[in-house]
Amino acid sequence: MNKKSTSKIGEDTPITQADIDNGSLVMRKRGASGAVLPAKQRINIFLDSGTLEYFKEKAGGRGYQTLINETLKQAMQAGSLEAVVRKTIREEMRKAA
């Protein structure tokens, strides 16, 4: 279901209810700049039942996959931030020595 193009509807062609009903249009999320954000990719993953229940409870049973995705993003950013902080501390320690 990776559609590169949303439809054959031209820029100046008005959108009709039929276009919507037959799935000719695919809504894409856009960032603050208006650029189309990359689509999510479907994967299969095995999680412990306790982990899955935790996210389902925290999300209220709906949107738990989005919550898992956001948690993974935060973990990636934290790892990157940790590396920057460590590098900065090492540089400062060298200067002090």
C-alpha positions in Angstrom: 0.0 0.0 0.0 2.9 2.4 -0.6 1.4 4.9 -3.0 3.8 7.4 -4.4 1.1 9.3 -6.1 -2.3 10.1 -4.7 -4.3 10.0 -7.9 -4.6 11.2 -11.5 -6.6 14.2 -10.4 -5.0 17.4 -11.7 -4.1 20.4 -9.5 -6.9 22.5 -10.9 -9.5 19.7 -10.9 -12.1 19.9 -8.1 -12.3 17.0 -5.7 -15.6 15.1 -5.8 -17.2 12.9 -3.3 -16.7 10.0 -5.8 -12.9 10.6 -5.6 -13.1 10.3 -1.8 -15.4 7.3 -1.8 -13.3 5.2 -4.3 -10.1 5.9 -2.4 -8.5 8.0 -5.2 -7.2 10.4 -2.5 -4.6 9.7 0.1 -4.3 12.3 2.9 -0.6 12.8 3.9 0.5 14.5 7.1 2.4 17.7 6.6 5.0 19.4 8.8 5.0 23.0 9.9 6.8 24.0 6.7 4.1 22.3 4.6 6.4 19.5 3.5 4.8 16.0 3.3 6.0 13.9 6.2 7.2 10.4 5.4 4.6 7.7 5.7 4.8 5.1 8.4 5.9 1.6 7.4 4.0 -1.6 8.4 6.2 -4.1 10.3 5.7 -7.2 12.4 7.2 -7.1 15.8 7.0 -9.4 18.8 6.6 -7.7 22.2 6.3 -9.1 25.7 2.6 -9.2 26.7 3.5 -7.0 29.7 5.0 -4.4 27.5 2.0 -4.4 25.2 -0.4 -4.2 28.1 1.5 -1.2 29.6 1.2 0.8 26.4 -2.4 -0.2 25.8 -3.3 0.9 29.4 -1.3 4.1 29.1 -3.0 5.0 25.7 -6.4 4.0 26.8 -6.5 1.0 24.4 -6.5 3.2 21.4 -3.4 4.8 19.8 -1.0 2.5 21.6 1.0 1.9 18.5 1.6 5.6 18.1 2.6 5.8 21.8 5.2 3.0 21.2 6.5 4.9 18.1 6.8 8.1 20.1 8.7 6.2 22.9 11.1 4.8 20.4 11.7 8.2 18.9 12.4 9.6 22.4 14.9 6.8 23.1 16.7 7.6 19.8 16.9 11.3 20.7 18.0 10.5 24.3 20.9 8.3 23.0 22.0 11.1 20.6 21.7 13.7 23.4 23.7 11.5 25.7 26.5 11.2 23.1 26.7 15.0 22.7 26.8 15.6 26.5 29.5 13.0 26.9 31.6 14.5 24.1 31.2 18.0 25.6 32.2 16.8 29.1 35.3 15.1 27.7 36.3 18.2 25.8 35.9 20.4 28.9 37.8 18.0 31.0 40.7 18.1 28.5 40.7 21.9 28.6 40.8 21.9 32.4 43.7 19.5 32.6 
